[in-house]
């Protein structure tokens, strides 16, 4: 497998596009991948099949080297041994330097649960005495990413740092709008209206990006949260 620097987990297809899509596009030349935990089958609009097709289309826009779906039960996956080991296997297979994950708490309860699941699994992935095997039955080597970073979603979290995504804003929106059953894309539909399907939600995404960008003096930004301090070798590394 080609070198992948960043692996982003999302509880549902479209989580990463909203939370960190611009950053993934910005990092695509370093190698990026996405692992969706569920198929989003409990979503009011669309089906698991349509969301799979939409996720594939979004992956092309994001420039991902790989996108996989773990097939956990939407709304009912747990942070238990079975689910942790499934995430461990993905981390050991892809071996990223940085892992991105859902917000630690958010409007959708799957998001906070996914955050803790991925953090726990990332630690376990580095333990030598936990044995896992790839799809071909080969033993996997331990691997622990350098950092586990949460992207900020619906609820406000003061960011630990912000990434400038101004040049990638249009592509981020295109990746979000690839989920045509989920978001407003200017078309009439017989699907029921949801929290995220209105034109207002699209404006909220832009407002959040502008607010994050304001922190660092740029037009659009994506904010990220770390529960622990970031190591600096020199104060001049601060920008």
N, C-alpha and C positions, 0 to 999 in steps of 0.2 A: 504493500500500500504506500502511496505517496505520502510525504511528510504533511501532517495536519497540525497546525499550531493551535487552532481554536476549535473546540467542540461545544456546541450550544445545545442544551437540553430544553425541551418545552413540554409542559404537561399536555398540551393540545397542539395540533397543527394550527399555525398562525400566531402562536405565542411569541416565537422568536422574531417573526417579521415585525410585529408591533414593538416588542421590547428592545431588540438589538439588531434589527435588519440592516440599518445603515452601517453599523460597525462591522457586521459580517461582510458586507460588500466591500468596505474599506480594506478589510484584512484578507480578501479572497486570494491575493497573490501569495500569501504566506501559507495558504491551505486551511480551509474551513469545512466543517461538517455539522450536521444537525441530527439529533436523535429525539424524535417525538415519542413521548411515553405512551400516549393513547391515540386512538383514531378519531377522537372527538365525536364519538357516535351518539352522545346524549345531546348534542347541539340541537336547538329548536329548528334551525334551517338546514337544508341539505341532508346528505347521508354520509356515512363513513366512506363510501365509494367516491362520491363527488369530492369530498375533502382530500382523499388520497390523490386524485387527479390534480386538484388545486395545489396541493403541497408540492407535487412534482413540477408544476409550472412555476411556482414561486422559487423552487430550488434553482431553476435555470437562471432566473433573474438575479438571485443572490450570488450565483457563481460558485455553488458548493461543490466540493470534491465528492461528497457522499451525503446521502440523507437516508436514515433508516427509521423504522417505526417498531417499537417494542411490543405493541399490542396489549398494553395493560388495559384494564377495564376503566373506562372514563367514569369518574366520580367515585370509584370504589377501590382503586389501587391503594395499597398500604405501604408503610415504611417497615417492612418485615424482611425476614431472611431471604425469601424467594425473590422479592423485587430488588433488594439490594444486590444480590448476586447477579441478577440480570444486568443491572447498571454497571457492576464491576466488570463483567465480561465485555461490555461495550467500551469502557474506558481502557481496558487492557488491549483490546483489539486496535483501537484508533490511536492510543498513546499521545493525547494532546498535551501541549504545554499549559494551556489555560482552558478551564471549563467555565462556561456561562450557564446560569440556571435561573429558574423562576424567582420572583420576589419572595422574601421570607414570610410576608403576610399580604393578603390581597383580597379583593372582592370575591373571587372564586376560590373556594377552599382547596381545590386541587393544587393551586399554585404554591401555597405555603407548604403543603405536604410534599410536593415535588422538590422544593428547595431543600428540605431536611433530608429527604431520601437521597438526593444527588450528593449532598455534602457528606453524609455518612458513607455512601458507597465509594466516593473518591478517596476517603481515608482507608477504607478496607482494601481498596485496589492495590495499595502499596504494601500490604502485609504478605510476607513470604509464605506463611503457613495456610493461607487461604488458597485452595486449588480450584482453578477454573479451566475450562477447555473451550476452544473455538469451535465453530460449526463443523470443522473437519475432524474434531476429536483430538486436536493437538493441545498440549499443555500451554497455558498462557503465562508469560512472565509478569511479575508484579510491576505496576506503574502507578505513581501518584503524581497528578498534575501539580504545577507550581502554585497555582492559585485557583480557588473556586469563587467566582464573582457572580453576584445576582444582578440581573437587569431589572429596572424599575417598571412596573406595569400600571394598573389602574389607580391604586391608592398612592398618595404622595409619600415618598421616602426621600429625605435629604441625601443627595448623592455623595459618595466618597470621592468620585471623580467623574468627569464628563468628557465624552469623545466628540470632537467636531465632525459632524456628518453632512455639512452643508453641500459639498459636491455630490453627495450620494442620495440627497433627499428625494429626488424624483424617482430614482430606482427603488428606494425603500417603499414609496407609496405604490409603485407598480407591483412590487412583491405582495404588499397587503391586498391590493385590488385583484390579485390572481385568485383570491378566495371569493369568487363572485357570488356564491350562495350565502356568504356570511356578512359581507359589508355592502354599503351603498355604493354603487358604481354608475348611478344615473339611469338605471333601467327599471321599468315597472316589473313587479313580480307578485305572484300569488302567495308567496311565503309570508308567514306572520312576522310582524315587526318585532325586533329584539333590541336590547340595550346597545348592541354594536352595529346594528344594520341601518341606522339613521344618518342623514347628512351631519347632524350635530356631533356624532361620535368621530367622524372624520376631522371635524374642526378641533375636537378635543385632542386628537393625536398631534395635530399641528401645534396647538397651543402648548402642549407639554414639551414638544421638541424646541419650540422657541424659548420657553422658560428655561430649559436646560442650557440652551445655547447662550442665553443671556448671562448665565453664571461665568462663562469663559470668554465672553465678548465675540461670539460668532452668531450666525443666523439660526442654525439648527444644531442641536446636540442630543446625545443619548446619555442618560445618567446611569451609573452603576453603583452598587452598594457592596462594601466589604465590612464584615463585623470586626476585623482585626486591623491593626495599623499596617501601612505599607512601608517596606524598608527602603530607605534612601542612603546612598553612600556619600552624597554631597548635597547641601542645601541648594546649590545652583542647578540641581536636577529639577527643582520645582519650576513650573512655568506659569 
